[in-house]
């Protein structure tokens, strides 16, 4: 399986607050073929929460600086 995540930054028309949506695609390789699937459980969160998660991941050594 191959996993292709991406990040979408959103701002609603009536707000200055940002949100982060993390949709993804993945490819399943089986029986000599490839099946494309969309990640239907893509999380959406406020940007400050996303930044906090990144900060914690870096602090734990999961992300390169």
C-alpha positions in Angstrom: 0.0 0.0 0.0 1.2 3.5 -0.8 -0.1 6.5 1.2 -0.4 10.1 -0.1 -1.4 12.6 2.6 -1.8 16.3 1.9 -2.7 19.4 3.9 -5.4 22.0 3.0 -5.6 25.2 4.9 -9.1 26.8 5.1 -10.5 30.0 6.2 -14.3 30.6 6.2 -15.5 33.8 4.5 -16.9 35.2 7.8 -13.8 34.5 10.0 -10.1 35.1 10.3 -9.7 31.7 12.0 -7.8 29.0 10.0 -8.6 25.3 9.9 -6.5 22.4 8.7 -8.0 19.5 6.7 -5.8 16.5 6.2 -7.3 14.4 3.3 -5.4 11.5 1.8 -5.3 9.0 -1.0 -3.9 5.5 -0.9 -3.1 2.9 -3.5 -3.7 -0.8 -2.9 -1.5 -3.1 -5.0 -3.1 -6.5 -5.4 -3.4 -9.3 -8.0 -1.2 -7.4 -10.4 -3.4 -4.3 -10.4 -3.7 -1.0 -8.5 -6.8 0.3 -6.7 -7.0 4.0 -5.8 -8.9 4.8 -2.6 -9.8 8.1 -1.0 -9.3 8.5 2.8 -12.8 9.1 3.9 -11.8 9.7 7.6 -9.7 12.8 6.9 -9.4 14.9 10.1 -10.3 18.6 10.2 -9.1 20.7 13.1 -8.4 24.3 14.1 -4.9 25.6 13.0 -3.8 26.2 16.6 -4.5 22.6 17.5 -2.6 21.4 14.4 0.4 23.6 15.3 0.4 22.1 18.8 0.4 18.6 17.5 3.3 19.4 15.2 5.2 21.0 18.2 4.6 17.9 20.3 5.7 15.5 17.4 8.9 17.5 16.9 9.6 17.5 20.7 9.2 13.7 20.7 11.7 13.4 17.8 9.1 12.3 15.2 9.8 15.2 12.8 13.0 16.6 11.4 13.5 20.3 12.1 
